[in-house]
Amino acid sequence: MRYIGYGGGRGLPAEHALLPAAGFAMFVMDTRGQGGQWTVGATGDIGPGPEYSAVMTRGIASPESYYYTRLYTDAVLAAETAAGLAGVDETRIAVSGGSQGGGLALATAALLGDAVAVCLLSVGLMDDTCPPSTVFAAYNEITSPKDIAVSPFGVHEVPAVHLERQLSHLRDRLGA
């Protein structure tokens, strides 16, 4: 299960081919109201397509209609849907994402508990967007077996070499 970072669209199928090529099923959640800023694809929320970045405060005065309440609900439902697909082993669900997508993965893992087998975590110590202190704060609250990849000179973008680590971690935890 992959969640997209803020402003990103669902992308093209070829962008998500690595894990299926390695034997893992891939389900990508298309984030409502976002898209097209750094990848193709956009899905509207209330409007017809991607919106101004203030979308994240839409409905903040009402927990029932707050944008992120609906987005977290989407994330959990997407993971549950992926787990229910034919050919998917519901005991081997992994959630991942970068930036906002990483936050959605952490929230989904917390909300679904043992239904999520793996939630990969990494941090760039020079990240201005997601400060390392926030990542370590989340990591320190995790009570299940955990692991974090620390990039001492890493910024907001996850280094390409992390994909090898991710594949190795998935094989170790889920088999392939």
C-alpha positions as CSV (number, residue, x, y, z in Angstrom):
1,M,0.0,0.0,0.0
2,R,1.5,3.3,-1.0
3,Y,0.3,6.8,0.0
4,I,1.4,9.8,-2.0
5,G,3.1,12.9,-0.6
6,Y,1.4,16.3,-0.5
7,G,0.6,17.7,-3.9
8,G,1.5,14.6,-5.8
9,G,-0.8,12.8,-8.1
10,R,-1.2,9.0,-8.4
11,G,1.4,9.0,-11.1
12,L,1.7,6.5,-14.0
13,P,1.6,2.7,-13.6
14,A,5.3,2.4,-14.5
15,E,6.2,4.6,-11.5
16,H,4.9,1.9,-9.2
17,A,6.3,-1.2,-11.0
18,L,9.2,-2.0,-8.8
19,L,7.4,-3.8,-6.0
20,P,5.2,-5.9,-8.3
21,A,8.3,-6.8,-10.3
22,A,9.8,-8.1,-7.0
23,G,6.7,-10.2,-6.3
24,F,4.7,-7.8,-4.1
25,A,1.2,-6.6,-4.9
26,M,0.9,-2.8,-5.1
27,F,-2.1,-0.6,-4.3
28,V,-1.7,3.2,-4.6
29,M,-4.2,5.5,-3.0
30,D,-5.0,8.6,-5.1
31,T,-5.2,11.4,-2.5
32,R,-8.4,13.4,-2.8
33,G,-8.1,17.1,-3.8
34,Q,-4.4,16.8,-4.6
35,G,-2.2,16.0,-7.6
36,G,-0.3,17.3,-10.5
37,Q,2.3,19.3,-8.7
38,W,5.2,16.8,-9.0
39,T,3.5,13.8,-10.5
40,V,0.7,13.4,-13.0
41,G,-2.8,12.5,-11.9
42,A,-5.3,14.5,-9.9
43,T,-8.5,13.6,-8.1
44,G,-11.0,16.3,-7.0
45,D,-12.4,16.5,-3.5
46,I,-15.2,19.0,-3.5
47,G,-14.0,20.8,-6.7
48,P,-13.2,19.3,-10.1
49,G,-9.4,18.7,-9.6
50,P,-6.3,19.6,-7.5
51,E,-6.7,22.7,-5.4
52,Y,-4.9,25.5,-3.7
53,S,-2.7,24.3,-0.8
54,A,-5.1,25.6,1.8
55,V,-7.1,22.5,1.2
56,M,-5.5,21.1,4.3
57,T,-7.4,23.5,6.5
58,R,-10.8,22.9,4.8
59,G,-13.4,22.1,7.5
60,I,-10.9,22.4,10.4
61,A,-13.7,23.7,12.7
62,S,-15.7,20.5,12.3
63,P,-14.1,17.1,13.0
64,E,-16.7,15.4,10.8
65,S,-15.9,17.4,7.7
66,Y,-12.3,18.3,8.3
67,Y,-10.1,17.4,5.2
68,Y,-7.6,15.3,7.1
69,T,-10.4,13.4,9.0
70,R,-11.6,12.4,5.5
71,L,-8.1,11.7,4.2
72,Y,-7.2,9.4,7.2
73,T,-10.5,7.6,6.6
74,D,-9.6,7.2,3.0
75,A,-6.2,5.8,3.9
76,V,-7.6,3.2,6.3
77,L,-10.4,2.2,3.8
78,A,-7.8,1.9,1.0
79,A,-5.6,-0.5,3.2
80,E,-8.7,-2.5,4.1
81,T,-9.8,-2.6,0.4
82,A,-6.3,-3.7,-0.6
83,A,-6.3,-6.5,2.0
84,G,-9.6,-7.8,0.6
85,L,-8.5,-8.1,-3.0
86,A,-8.3,-11.5,-4.6
87,G,-4.7,-12.8,-4.5
88,V,-3.7,-10.6,-1.6
89,D,-2.7,-12.2,1.7
90,E,-4.4,-10.0,4.3
91,T,-1.8,-10.9,6.9
92,R,1.0,-9.4,4.8
93,I,-0.1,-5.8,4.4
94,A,2.7,-3.2,4.3
95,V,2.0,0.6,4.2
96,S,4.4,3.2,3.0
97,G,4.8,6.7,1.7
98,G,6.9,9.8,1.8
99,S,6.2,13.1,3.4
100,Q,2.4,13.4,3.8
101,G,2.2,9.8,2.5
102,G,4.4,8.7,5.4
103,G,2.1,10.4,7.8
104,L,-0.8,8.6,6.3
105,A,1.1,5.3,6.5
106,L,1.8,5.8,10.2
107,A,-1.8,6.8,10.9
108,T,-3.1,3.8,9.0
109,A,-0.7,1.4,10.9
110,A,-1.8,3.0,14.2
111,L,-5.5,2.8,13.4
112,L,-5.5,-0.7,12.0
113,G,-3.0,-2.2,14.5
114,D,-2.0,-5.8,13.8
115,A,-3.8,-5.7,10.5
116,V,-0.7,-3.9,9.2
117,A,2.4,-6.1,9.1
118,V,5.0,-3.5,8.0
119,C,5.2,0.3,8.1
120,L,8.7,1.4,6.8
121,L,10.2,4.5,8.5
122,S,13.1,6.8,7.4
123,V,14.4,10.2,8.2
124,G,16.7,12.8,6.6
125,L,18.5,14.7,9.3
126,M,18.5,17.8,7.1
127,D,14.8,17.7,6.2
128,D,13.2,21.2,6.5
129,T,9.7,20.0,5.6
130,C,9.4,17.0,8.0
131,P,11.9,17.9,10.8
132,P,13.7,14.9,12.2
133,S,12.4,15.7,15.7
134,T,8.9,15.0,14.5
135,V,9.9,11.7,12.8
136,F,11.8,10.5,15.9
137,A,8.9,11.5,18.1
138,A,6.6,9.2,16.1
139,Y,9.2,6.5,16.1
140,N,9.6,6.6,19.8
141,E,5.9,6.1,20.3
142,I,5.8,2.9,18.2
143,T,5.6,-0.1,20.6
144,S,5.8,-2.9,18.0
145,P,9.2,-4.1,16.6
146,K,10.7,-1.2,14.7
147,D,13.5,0.1,12.6
148,I,14.4,3.5,11.2
149,A,16.7,4.4,8.3
150,V,18.7,7.5,9.1
151,S,20.2,9.6,6.4
152,P,22.7,12.0,8.1
153,F,22.8,14.4,5.1
154,G,19.3,13.5,3.8
155,V,16.8,16.2,2.9
156,H,13.1,15.8,2.2
157,E,13.4,13.5,-0.8
158,V,14.0,9.9,0.1
159,P,17.3,8.8,-1.5
160,A,17.0,6.2,-4.3
161,V,19.2,3.8,-2.4
162,H,16.4,3.5,0.2
163,L,14.4,1.4,-2.3
164,E,17.0,-1.4,-1.9
165,R,16.7,-1.2,1.9
166,Q,12.9,-1.2,1.6
167,L,12.9,-4.3,-0.7
168,S,15.2,-6.1,1.7
169,H,13.0,-5.2,4.7
170,L,9.9,-6.4,2.9
171,R,11.5,-9.7,2.0
172,D,12.7,-10.2,5.6
173,R,9.3,-9.3,7.1
174,L,6.9,-10.7,4.5
175,G,8.8,-13.1,2.4
176,A,8.5,-13.0,-1.4
